């Protein structure tokens, strides 16, 4: 009996030990699984953080490349201007404009018609760049859009300088037009109304939905947002957002205007800007802006104008606003009986200035690496770089040369010259990183 009891006791103890071993193995399995998961998550977080840093500097590299393109455009324009009309005529304006208006994509895609040698060179360049990820860099003209801040007097473009003309006898100088806030609002209303009409013609569903939309009420709300002196009529329900009473800083502020929604914002925003521009650029505005700017111009006339201006066979870009006015009177049926003086007077009443050279740009960079993305938007103003004269050379040789004493004055001139050269002529007026 004692032997049997001893065997039963051993068996029961063996079962308990087995259960403890199984429990320990299960616990260790859970711990190992947890440790593995934590290690994998930490690795993923570390890689994501590294991708965020890489994509940030990739986007900044694309921004600097875009600034370099603008600088090259500025220098080429300056060079053609210095060399006179012959060189300017030999190099079409449309070709010079491509320095900045051609989108840059990395990795560089293979273009139709490329030879194998060209493709190999592009692949070699991309490998040697050591840039991970991809980006697109787009430079847009801001002067081809309507400036919302022109509802305020300080933001109305100044008239273009005209050559001095000897006054004729018995003539009185024409008075300088003063700012009219009501005319500025009417101009914006007409502009947005024309954009709305253009959309109605191409989208019947949109026209049905917004047929009772009153653009004048929207522009009244926009004016109340920017103009601290304007008293707006009562708004039922009160203000959802307190009025800013100051100029627009970004175009996205339109979302806070009473009566604005995402659909209307998508329609209006491509043709609007808040950058301080010298005027509307005839050589960069699109057909929608053209039709909104000059009511009565048909779709066919607008498309013919764009095709004529942007022709790749001949350079038809406009050198002076008067050249465009002559084209408009000759080719737009709604303006056939209008004189150039009447045309100019109408534009002045609407606080609109026409320009032919671009100085205001918006750079949009989108970079991507794995799941990380970065968006940079920058508004750039081209300015004339200051001319710095080089210090005169001395007969004694460079400062500190063998057999001569150092010249502190020459070193001071050199240092001041280097500091002056830091002004590149590119002024980033606003930038945001998203």
C-alpha positions in Angstrom: 0.0 0.0 0.0 2.8 2.4 0.9 4.4 1.7 -2.5 1.1 2.5 -4.4 0.6 5.7 -2.4 4.2 6.8 -3.2 3.6 6.3 -6.9 0.4 8.2 -6.9 2.1 11.1 -5.1 4.9 11.2 -7.6 2.4 11.2 -10.5 0.4 14.1 -9.0 3.6 16.1 -8.4 4.7 15.4 -12.0 1.4 16.8 -13.3 1.8 20.0 -11.3 5.3 20.4 -12.6 4.1 20.0 -16.2 1.4 22.6 -15.7 4.0 25.0 -14.2 6.3 24.5 -17.2 3.4 25.1 -19.7 2.4 28.2 -17.8 6.0 29.5 -17.8 6.3 28.8 -21.6 3.0 30.6 -22.2 4.1 33.6 -20.2 7.5 33.7 -21.9 5.8 33.5 -25.3 3.6 36.5 -24.4 6.6 38.4 -23.2 8.6 37.6 -26.4 5.7 38.5 -28.6 5.3 41.8 -26.7 9.0 42.6 -26.8 9.0 41.8 -30.6 6.0 44.0 -31.2 7.5 46.9 -29.2 10.9 46.5 -31.0 9.1 46.5 -34.4 7.1 49.6 -33.5 10.1 51.4 -32.2 11.9 50.5 -35.5 9.0 51.8 -37.6 8.8 55.0 -35.6 12.5 55.5 -36.0 12.3 54.9 -39.7 9.3 57.2 -40.1 11.1 59.9 -38.2 14.1 59.5 -40.4 11.8 59.6 -43.5 10.3 62.8 -42.1 13.7 64.4 -41.9 14.7 63.2 -45.3 11.5 64.4 -47.0 11.8 67.8 -45.3 15.2 68.4 -46.7 14.2 66.9 -50.0 11.5 69.6 -50.2 13.9 72.3 -49.2 16.3 71.1 -51.9 13.5 71.4 -54.4 12.7 74.9 -53.2 16.3 76.0 -53.6 16.3 74.6 -57.1 13.2 76.6 -57.9 14.8 79.8 -56.5 17.9 79.0 -58.6 15.6 78.9 -61.7 14.1 82.2 -60.8 17.5 83.7 -60.4 18.6 82.3 -63.8 15.4 83.8 -65.3 16.2 87.2 -63.7 19.8 87.1 -65.0 18.8 86.1 -68.6 16.2 88.9 -68.6 18.8 91.4 -67.4 21.3 90.1 -70.0 18.9 90.4 -73.0 17.9 93.9 -71.8 21.5 95.1 -71.6 22.5 93.7 -75.0 19.7 95.6 -76.7 16.8 94.9 -79.0 18.7 92.6 -81.3 19.4 89.9 -78.7 16.0 90.4 -77.3 14.4 89.7 -80.7 16.7 86.7 -81.3 15.6 85.0 -78.0 11.8 84.7 -77.9 10.2 85.8 -74.7 8.3 82.5 -74.5 11.6 80.6 -74.5 12.9 82.8 -71.6 9.7 82.3 -69.7 10.2 78.5 -69.8 13.1 78.9 -67.4 10.6 79.2 -64.6 7.2 78.1 -65.9 8.2 74.5 -66.9 7.3 72.1 -64.0 10.3 70.2 -62.6 9.8 66.6 -61.6 12.2 64.3 -59.8 12.9 61.5 -60.7 13.1 63.0 -64.2 10.6 61.1 -66.3 11.5 59.7 -69.7 10.2 62.1 -72.4 8.9 60.9 -75.8 11.7 61.1 -78.4 14.6 60.7 -76.0 17.5 58.6 -77.2 19.0 55.8 -75.1 22.1 57.9 -74.5 19.9 60.7 -73.0 18.0 58.2 -70.9 21.3 56.8 -69.6 22.6 60.2 -68.7 19.4 61.0 -66.8 19.6 57.7 -64.8 23.3 58.4 -64.0 22.4 61.9 -62.8 19.6 60.6 -60.6 21.9 58.0 -59.0 24.7 60.5 -58.4 22.2 62.9 -56.8 21.7 60.5 -53.8 18.2 61.9 -53.4 15.7 59.5 -51.9 12.0 59.9 -52.7 10.3 62.1 -55.3 9.2 65.7 -55.7 7.4 68.1 -58.0 8.3 71.8 -58.0 5.8 74.2 -59.7 6.4 77.9 -60.2 3.2 80.0 -60.9 2.7 83.6 -61.9 0.9 85.5 -59.3 0.3 88.6 -61.5 -1.9 86.6 -63.7 -4.5 86.5 -60.9 -6.8 89.0 -59.3 -5.5 90.4 -56.0 -8.2 90.3 -53.2 -6.4 93.0 -51.3 -7.1 95.5 -54.0 -10.2 96.3 -52.0 -7.8 98.4 -49.9 -6.2 101.6 -51.2 -2.6 100.7 -50.2 -2.7 97.5 -52.3 -4.0 99.0 -55.6 -1.2 98.8 -58.2 0.4 102.1 -59.1 0.1 103.2 -62.8 2.9 102.0 -65.0 5.5 104.8 -65.7 5.2 106.3 -69.1 7.8 108.2 -71.1 7.9 111.9 -70.5 5.9 113.8 -73.1 6.1 117.6 -73.6 2.8 119.1 -72.6 0.8 120.5 -75.5 -0.3 124.1 -75.4 -3.9 124.9 -74.2 -4.2 121.5 -72.5 -4.7 120.7 -68.9 -3.2 117.6 -67.3 -5.6 114.8 -66.5 -6.3 114.4 -62.8 -4.8 111.4 -61.1 -7.6 108.8 -60.4 -8.4 108.4 -56.7 -9.2 105.1 -55.0 -12.9 104.2 -55.0 -13.7 101.4 -52.6 -17.2 101.0 -54.2 -15.6 100.7 -57.6 -13.1 98.2 -56.2 -15.9 96.0 -54.8 -17.9 96.2 -58.1 -14.7 95.2 -60.0 -14.3 92.1 -57.7 -18.0 91.3 -58.1 -17.9 91.4 -61.9 -14.8 89.3 -61.8 -16.3 86.6 -59.6 -19.6 86.7 -61.5 -17.8 86.1 -64.8 -16.0 83.1 -63.2 -19.4 81.8 -62.1 -20.9 82.3 -65.5 -18.0 80.4 -67.1 -18.7 77.5 -64.7 -22.4 77.6 -65.5 -21.7 77.2 -69.2 -19.6 74.1 -68.7 -21.5 72.4 -65.7 -25.3 72.4 -65.8 -25.6 70.7 -62.4 -23.5 73.4 -60.8 -25.6 76.0 -62.6 -28.8 74.5 -61.2 -27.4 74.4 -57.6 -26.0 78.0 -57.6 -28.5 79.7 -59.9 -29.7 81.9 -57.0 -26.3 82.6 -55.6 -25.6 86.3 -55.1 -22.0 87.2 -55.7 -22.6 90.8 -54.4 -23.4 89.5 -50.9 -20.2 87.4 -51.0 -18.0 90.4 -52.0 -19.7 92.5 -49.4 -18.6 90.0 -46.8 -15.1 89.9 -48.3 -14.9 93.7 -48.1 -16.1 93.7 -44.5 -13.3 91.1 -43.7 -10.5 93.4 -45.0 -11.8 97.0 -44.7 -11.9 98.3 -41.1 -13.9 101.4 -42.3 -16.7 99.5 -44.0 -20.0 98.9 -42.2 -21.7 95.9 -43.5 -25.5 95.4 -43.4 -26.9 93.1 -40.7 -26.2 89.4 -41.2 -29.0 87.0 -40.0 -27.6 84.7 -37.3 -24.6 87.0 -36.5 -21.0 86.4 -37.3 -19.7 82.9 -37.0 -16.1 84.2 -37.2 -14.9 87.6 -35.9 -14.0 89.9 -38.8 -10.3 90.3 -39.3 -10.5 94.0 -40.4 -7.2 93.7 -42.2 -5.7 92.5 -45.5 -5.7 88.8 -46.4 -2.5 87.0 -45.4 -3.3 83.7 -47.1 -5.9 82.8 -49.7 -7.2 80.1 -47.3 -8.8 82.8 -45.2 -11.6 82.8 -47.7 -12.9 79.7 -45.9 -13.9 82.0 -43.0 -15.9 84.3 -45.2 -19.7 84.0 -44.6 -21.2 82.5 -47.7 -18.1 80.7 -48.9 -18.0 76.9 -49.1 -15.5 74.3 -50.4 -17.1 74.1 -53.9 -17.0 77.9 -54.4 -13.5 78.1 -53.0 -12.3 75.5 -55.5 -13.9 77.6 -58.3 -12.6 81.0 -57.3 -9.2 80.3 -55.7 -7.2 79.4 -58.9 -7.9 82.9 -60.2 -7.3 84.8 -57.0 -4.2 85.8 -55.1 -3.3 87.9 -52.0 0.2 88.8 -53.1 1.0 92.5 -53.7 1.4 92.5 -57.5 2.2 95.3 -59.9 -0.9 94.5 -61.9 -2.5 91.7 -64.0 0.1 90.1 -66.3 -1.3 89.8 -69.9 1.4 87.2 -70.8 0.5 84.8 -68.0 -3.2 85.0 -67.3 -5.4 82.1 -68.3 -8.5 82.1 -70.4 -10.8 82.2 -67.4 -9.1 85.2 -66.0 -9.3 86.9 -69.4 -13.0 86.3 -69.7 -13.6 87.4 -66.1 -11.5 90.5 -66.6 -13.3 91.5 -69.9 -17.0 90.5 -69.9 -18.3 89.7 -73.3 -15.3 87.8 -74.6 -16.5 84.4 -75.8 -14.9 81.0 -75.1 -13.7 80.7 -78.7 -12.1 84.2 -78.6 -10.4 83.4 -75.3 -9.0 80.2 -76.6 -7.8 81.8 -79.8 -6.0 84.5 -77.7 -4.2 81.9 -75.5 -3.2 79.9 -78.6 -1.9 83.1 -80.3 0.0 84.4 -77.3 1.5 81.0 -76.4 2.4 79.9 -79.9 5.6 77.9 -80.1 6.2 78.8 -83.8 6.4 82.5 -83.3 6.8 84.8 -80.3 3.5 86.6 -79.9 3.9 87.7 -76.3 3.1 91.4 -75.6 5.8 93.9 -74.9 3.5 96.7 -73.9 0.0 96.8 -72.5 -1.1 98.9 -75.5 -0.1 96.0 -77.8 -2.7 93.9 -75.9 -5.3 96.6 -76.0 -4.9 96.8 -79.8 -5.3 93.1 -80.1 -8.4 93.0 -77.9 -10.1 95.8 -79.9 -9.3 94.1 -83.2 -10.2 90.5 -82.2 -12.9 90.7 -79.4 -16.3 91.4 -80.9 -17.5 93.0 -77.6 -14.8 95.6 -77.8 -14.9 96.5 -81.5 -16.3 100.0 -81.1 -14.0 100.8 -78.1 -11.1 103.1 -78.3 -7.8 102.5 -76.5 -8.4 105.6 -74.3 -11.9 104.3 -73.4 -10.4 100.9 -72.7 -7.7 102.4 -70.4 -10.3 104.6 -68.6 -12.5 101.6 -67.9 -9.6 99.7 -66.4 -8.6 102.6 -64.2 -12.2 102.9 -62.9 -12.0 99.2 -61.9 -8.6 99.7 -60.3 -7.0 97.3 -62.7 -3.4 97.7 -64.1 -2.0 95.7 -66.9 1.6 94.5 -66.9 3.7 92.4 -69.3 6.7 91.4 -67.1 6.4 88.9 -64.2 7.9 89.8 -60.8 5.7 87.9 -58.4 5.8 84.1 -58.2 4.4 81.3 -56.1 6.5 78.2 -55.6 4.7 75.0 -54.7 6.8 71.9 -53.7 5.4 68.5 -52.9 7.9 65.9 -51.8 7.2 62.2 -50.9 9.3 59.5 -49.4 7.6 56.2 -48.6 4.6 57.3 -46.4 6.1 60.7 -45.5 5.1 63.8 -47.4 6.0 67.5 -47.2 4.4 70.6 -48.8 6.2 73.9 -49.1 4.6 77.0 -50.5 6.6 80.2 -50.9 5.8 83.6 -52.5 8.8 85.2 -54.1 9.3 88.7 -55.3 12.0 89.5 -57.9 14.0 92.6 -57.1 16.8 94.4 -58.8 20.1 93.2 -57.1 22.2 96.2 -56.1 25.2 96.9 -58.3 28.4 96.6 -56.3 31.7 98.0 -57.7 34.8 95.9 -57.1 37.6 97.4 -55.1 40.3 98.9 -57.3 43.4 96.7 -57.6 46.6 98.1 -56.0 50.0 98.1 -57.7 51.6 96.7 -54.7 49.9 93.4 -55.2 47.3 91.6 -53.0 47.2 92.3 -49.3 49.6 90.2 -47.3 51.7 89.1 -50.4 55.4 88.4 -50.0 57.3 91.7 -49.7 54.2 93.8 -49.0 52.4 94.8 -45.8 48.8 93.8 -45.3 46.3 96.5 -46.3 43.5 96.7 -43.8 41.5 99.1 -46.0 41.5 96.7 -48.9 40.3 93.9 -46.6 37.6 96.1 -45.2 36.4 96.9 -48.8 36.5 93.2 -49.7 34.4 92.2 -46.7 31.8 94.9 -47.3 31.6 93.8 -50.9 30.9 90.2 -49.9 28.2 91.3 -47.5 26.5 93.4 -50.3 26.6 90.4 -52.6 24.4 88.5 -50.2 21.4 90.4 -51.7 20.4 88.0 -54.5 17.4 90.0 -55.8 15.0 87.3 -54.6 12.7 88.2 -51.7 10.6 85.5 -50.1 7.6 87.5 -48.8 5.8 84.5 -47.2 6.4 80.8 -46.8 4.6 77.9 -45.1 5.6 74.3 -44.6 2.8 71.7 -44.2 
